[in-house]
Amino acid sequence: MFPFKKEMAAMLISRLPEEIQVEIILKLSVRSILSCKCVCKLWFNLISSPKFINNHLHLSIQNKNNHKLMFIDKESVTGKPLVYSIDFASISSSPDLSCEYIGNEAILMDYPFEYKEGMEIRILGACNGLFCFYISIDTEISICIWNPTTKYKEIRHCDFHINPKHPSRARFGYDSKTRDYKLVRIAEFQKSDYCKIEVYTFGLHSSKTVHTFPYNYPRHVAFGGVFLNGALHWVSNLWKQDNPSNIVSFDISNEKLMEVLLPEKSIIHPEVSSPRLFKKVGVLGDCLSLVFVDTKLIRAEVWVLQEYGVRESWTKLFTTTQTPITRYPFCVPVMSLKNGEVLMYTHDGFVLCDPMNERVGKVSSFFQKITFRVRIDTMMVTHPESYVDSLVSLN
C-alpha cells in the first residue's frame, strides 16, 4: 500500500511546475526528503542537485527550531566516550531555572566508526550539518567527517599531525568562496615570536599548506575554539600586563591570521585582574561571545560582540558570582532562550542563567558521575556544538 501511495503522490506533484515541487519537498524533514529520493528518478535528481542541497541548508539554518546540540560525555565506569544530541526546540526554562529535562531529551548517538577500547574522541567542529571528529587510539590518529542525518561518513588518515595533548588547537571550518571544508591547526613552533598554522583542505584533491605568521600570542591559546563569520577563533589565557592577549582569528578563505580585540571595560584590566583569570570564546546566537572567570574574585562576566570586528560593540550580557559559574574556569554560553535566559555548559553539565534577575539555575544531573579530573579534562578539549540536519557531504 505504501509504495502505491508514494507513486500516487509523485504522479500528482509531478504535474506541478518544478519550482512548486521544490518548495513542497523543501518543507519536509530530512528523513522524509531522503525517502522521496526513492519515489522516482525526477525527485532523485532534484534532491541530489547541489542547488537543492544548498537551498535546504539555508532554510534549516534560518529556522532556529531546527537547530540541535551535540556534546560528548564519558561513561562513568569504563571511560568510554558517549555522544549525545538534543533539539533546541526541546529546551525551555522552568520556574526554578532547572534544566533537569535535558537528561530526558538527550539522545545517545551511535558512533560513525568502530569503537575500540582506549579510543579518544574529540569533536573538532561542525559546519553545515557535517561534524569533524578527531579519533586517537594508541599512536594512530585519524579524522572522521560525519553527517549524522544522512549517515554519510568519510575517515581519513591525513598528513595532519595533531598533538594528542592539544587536539582542540585544531578546528574545522568551511570556505564559502571555494566551497571546501578545512581543518586548521595552530602548531607548536620553536621561534617564540612566530606562529605556525597548518591548513588541511578536504576534497577530491586534498592538500595541506603551512603558514608562518609574526605573532607570538597564539602559542598560548586556550583549549577549544569556534567557527563564525568565515573565521576560526581561539582565545589565550596567558596574561601579560604589557601585552594582554586578544582573540586569535584565522580567516578560512584568505588563510590570514587576524585578531579580535577584547572588551575595554572587562575584568581583564590590570587594576582588577588576577593570575587566576580565565577566558573562553564561544558563539551565542549569531554573535561571538566571551566568558571571563576570575576564580580568586569569584566573579564571571559574559560578553557578546554585537557587530563583528567592532570593538566598541562588545556588550556585557551579565555578571555573576554564583558558584556554578565561578567555581571552575571552563564554562561557555550555548544558547539564548526566548525569555532572555542563557543556557551555559559548565564542569557539571548544563546550567541556566537569568541575566535580568542575576539568578543561576541548578546544574543538570544528567551527566555521568565521573571524577573531577576527567570532567575538567573533557571540558578543556570539547564543548557542545550547534548543528542542523542537512543533506551535505564533502562531495
N, C-alpha and C positions, 0 to 999 in steps of 0.2 A: 504493500500500500504506500509506504513512504517513498520508494523510487517513483511511483506514479505521480504523487503529489509534487515531487521536485520537477518532474518533466512538465507537468501542467503549469507550475509557476514559471519555469523557464520559457515555456511557449507564450504565456501571457505577457511576461515582461519583455520578451524579445520583440514584441510588436511595438513597443515604445521606442522613442528616439534613444540613441545610445547615451546621450548625456543624462537622460532621466533614469536609465538603467544604472548608471554610475552613482547617481545621487541616492537611489534606493539601497544599493549594496553597501555604500559607504556608511550608512546609518546602522548597519548590523554589527554585532560583536565580531571579534576576530575569529572566534571558533565557528560562527555561522558563515563568515566570509570564506573560510577555508573549506567548509562543506560545499559552498557554492561552486568552488573550482571543479568539483566532480560532476556538476549538473550537465554542462555542455561545453563544447570547445570554445564557443564565443565567450562565456564567462571565464573560462580558464585563462584565455589570452588577455582578457580585460583585467582580471585581478592580478595577473603576473606582470603586468606592464609597470615600468618604473614610475610612470605618471600616476597611476592609481595608488601605488605603494606610498609615494610621497604625499599625495592628497590625503590619504588615510592617516598618515603620520601627523601631518599638520593639524587635522581635525582632532586627533587624540590628544595632542599637546595642548590645544586651546581649551578642551573640556577638562577642567580640573577634577571632575568626578572620576575621570578615567585614570588618574594618577595612582601609583602604588609605591610601597616601600619594600625594599629587600634588605635584610640585615642578617648578620652571622652571630650565632651563639655557639657554645660548646657544651657537649654532653657532660653531665656532672661527674660520671664515673670514669668513662673511657677517654674523655677529652676530644671526642670526635666532633669536628665542625658540623653545625646544624644551620641550614639556610632556610630562612622564613620570608614569607611575603604577606603583606597586608594592604588592603584597599584604603585609599584616603577617605573614600566615602563612608567607610565604617567607623571612622574616628570622629567622635564628638565628645564634648565635655559633659560632666555630670555636676550636680550642685556642689559636691565637695571636692571638685577638681580631681577626682580619682580617675586613673586610666587603667584600672584592672581589666577592663573589657578587652584590651589588646591581646591578652592571653587567649581569649575565646575566639578572636577573629583571625589571628595569625595562622597561616597555612604552611606546613612543613613541605619544602620543595625537594624533589629528587635531584641528585647530582646529575649534571650533564656528562659525567665521566665516571669511570670505575674508582671507587674509593678504596684505598689501601691503608693499612694500619700505619700510623705515624705521619700521614699526609697532612700538610699545612695548606690552608686555602685562604686567599685574600681576594676581596673584590677591589679591583683597581679602577673601577668607574663604570658608569652606564651612560650610553648615548643612543637616542632614537630606538629604545627598546632592546639594544644589544648590551650585554654585560661582558666585561673583561675580567677573567679570573686568573690569578696567579696560583699555580699549583707547584708545591715543592714536596718531594719525598727523597730522603737521603740527600744526595748531591744533585739529583736530577730536577731541573726546573722547566716547566712548560707553561704556555699561555693558552687559555681556552676562551674563545668568543662564543657567546651563547645567547639565543633568543628564547626565553622560557615559554613564550606563547606559541611559536611555530615549531619548537623543539630543534630548530637549526643550531648546529654547533660546528666549530672548527678548532682543532687543537694543533698548536704549532710548537715545535722545539726551536724557536727562533734564536738568532745570534744576538741575544739581548741579556747581558749579564747582570741580572737583578741581584743585589746583595740580600741574602735571606734575612739579615739583621735589620734591613731598612727597605722592605718591599714597597711601602707606601710612598717612597720617593719617586715611584713610577706611577703614572696616571694615564688614563685612557681618554681620548678626545676625538672630535670629528672636525675635519677640514671641509667647510662648506663650499670653498672655492673649487677644490679638486674632487670633492665627494669621497675622500679617502678617510679611513679611520687610522689613528696614530696612537702609538704608545710612547710616552715621553718620560725620560728618567733623568733626574739630577744625580750625576755620578760623582763618586769620590775623585778628588783631584789633588795632586801634590802641591801645586802652586797656590799659596794662600790667597792671593789677590785675583784669582781667576776661578771661573765656574765652568764645568764641562757638562753639557746636556746631550744626551743621546735620543734620537728620534727613530722609531721603527714604524714604517708605513706598511699597513696591510693592503693586499690587493693581488691581482694576477701576477704582477711583477713587484714583489715585496722588496723594500730597500731599507737601508739603515744609513743615517747620517749622524755626524758628530760635530757639535758646535762648541767653541770655547769663547766665553764672554769675560770681559774685565770687571767682574763683580766678585766680592768676597763673601757677602752675607748668605747666599744660597747654600753654602757648605754646612750651615747650621739649621737648615729648615726643619720645622717640626713635622711630626708624622701626620699623614693624611693630606688631602688636597681636594680641590673641587674644580669642575669644568663649568664655565659660564662665559657668555658673550664671545665664544670662539677662542677662549684662552684658559689655560690651566693655572691654578693659583695655589701657592703654598705660603705659609707664614712661619717666621722664625721665632723661636722662644729665647734666642740669645739677646741679652740686654747689655748695651754699652751706652753710657750717658752721652758720650760724644758722637755716637753713631747708632741711634735707635733703629732697629731693623724695621723694614716695611714688608709688604706682601710681595712675594715673588710672583710675577705673572709672565707666562710664556704663551705668545700668540701662536696658535696651531698652524694657521695658514702661512704666515710670513716667517715662522720659525725664528722669532726675535724675542729676546728676554727684555722684560719691562718691569716696572714696579708700580704698585698702588700704595699711595701714602696712607698712613694710619690716621685716625681722628686726632685732631689737635688737642681736644679737651678731655681725653680719656685718662684713665688711671695709670697710663704708661709713663707719664711725665715724672722727671726725677724727684720733684718735691713731694710726691705722694707714692712713688713707685717703690718696689722692693724686689729683692732677688727671687722671691717666691711668686713672681707674676708669670702667668702662663696665658698663651693666646691660641685660639683655634679659629680657623676660617671655615665658612660654610655658605650655604645658599638658603635664603628664606624668601619664599615667593619667587620673584624673578630678580631678586637683589642679592648682591654679595653681602654676607653677614660676618660678624667678627665677635668673638666672645673673649673678654678679659676676665681671668680669675686670679685673684690675689689671695692665696691661702693663708697669708700672715694677717692681712687686714680683714679676712673673712668677708670678702666683698666680690661681687661679679657684676659686670656690665655687658649688655648685649647691644650691638650696634648694627645698623644696616646702611649700605651705600645706595641711596635712593636714585642717584644719577651716576651711572658708571663713569669712572675717570675724573669725577669732580670731587675733590677732597672735601670741599665745603658742604657737600650733600650728605656727609656722614651724619646719621641721626641716632641718638641713643634711644633704644626701644624701652629698656627698663634697667634698673639697678636692683640687686637683691643681696641680702645677707643670709638667705635661707640655706641651711646646711646641705640639702640635696644637690644644690648647685655649687656651693663654695667649698665643700669639704675636700673635694679632689679636683684636679685641674682639667680633666678631659671630659668636656661636655660641648655639645653642638646643637644649635637650633635645627629642627627638622621641618616643621611646617607651621603656618598660621591658620588658626581656625576662624570661622566666620565671626565669632563673637570677640575676636581680638586676642584670645589666649594663644599661647605658643607651646607647641609640643617640643620637648627637648630630649636628647639622648644623653644619659649620664652613665656613671660607672655601675649603676644598678639597674639600668634599663631605661624606661621612659618616664618622664615627669612632665606635668602640665604647669605652666606659669601664667598667672593673671597679671599683666603689666599695670593695669589700671589700679588694682587694689593691692598690688605688691604681695600676692599670695602665691604659694607654690604647692601643688597637689602631691599626693602620695606617689612614691616610686612604685612602678608596676612590679609585682612579684612573679611576673611571667617568666623571667629569665632563669636559666638553670642555676642551681646553688653550687657555684664553683668557687675556688679560692680567690681571695682578693688579688693576689699577684697575677693569676690567669686572667681575671676580669680586666685589670688595668692593661695587661699586655694586649688583650683583644681590642680594648678601647683605643689604644695608641695607634694601631695599624689599620683600623677599619671603622666605618660608621655607616648608618643606613643610607642607601642610595635610592633616589626617586627615579621612577621609570614609568613608561606607558606600554600597553600592549601594542605591538606593531607587526608588520609583515616584512620588516627589514632584515636583510642578510648582508654579509660582506660583499656579495656579488651584485 
